[in-house]
Amino acid sequence: MTTTADARARRRPSQSRLTVHFSRQDAGFTDVKRLHDKGVYSGPVIFYTGRITPAREARAQELHALGMTNSPDRLQHLVVLAARRRGSS
């Protein structure tokens, strides 16, 4: 089964940015872990969700996410941050 995250990761270089929107429960965490485990994606991850909880924040940290937000402004900031970090590496 190919997830949306799998398909998107195949279309871009493995060091680009991945923004995950939770469309079903916490599936985004599972998708990101699978992509990392398969070696398909190793770049920065940003979680964009309508609901932030301490448990979700902890899980995002475990996956070394650049950040988690429910704010469009904060999302834009995180995307710029990811681009700057990528440009300096």
HUPEDA-V961907 format. One record per residue. RES is the residue in one letter. NEAR is the number of other ideal C-beta (glycine too) atoms within 12 Angstrom. Layout:
# HUPEDA-V961907
res=RES near=NEAR
res=RES near=NEAR
This chain:
# HUPEDA-V961907
res=M near=10
res=T near=15
res=T near=23
res=T near=22
res=A near=33
res=D near=24
res=A near=16
res=R near=26
res=A near=30
res=R near=18
res=R near=15
res=R near=19
res=P near=15
res=S near=20
res=Q near=19
res=S near=24
res=R near=32
res=L near=39
res=T near=35
res=V near=41
res=H near=25
res=F near=28
res=S near=15
res=R near=15
res=Q near=15
res=D near=25
res=A near=22
res=G near=34
res=F near=29
res=T near=21
res=D near=34
res=V near=39
res=K near=24
res=R near=22
res=L near=30
res=H near=25
res=D near=14
res=K near=18
res=G near=10
res=V near=27
res=Y near=33
res=S near=22
res=G near=27
res=P near=31
res=V near=37
res=I near=35
res=F near=40
res=Y near=31
res=T near=30
res=G near=16
res=R near=18
res=I near=22
res=T near=17
res=P near=11
res=A near=15
res=R near=27
res=E near=21
res=A near=16
res=R near=27
res=A near=31
res=Q near=17
res=E near=17
res=L near=31
res=H near=20
res=A near=33
res=L near=31
res=G near=32
res=M near=37
res=T near=29
res=N near=21
res=S near=16
res=P near=14
res=D near=12
res=R near=21
res=L near=24
res=Q near=17
res=H near=17
res=L near=30
res=V near=25
res=V near=19
res=L near=21
res=A near=26
res=A near=21
res=R near=15
res=R near=19
res=R near=21
res=G near=12
res=S near=8
res=S near=11
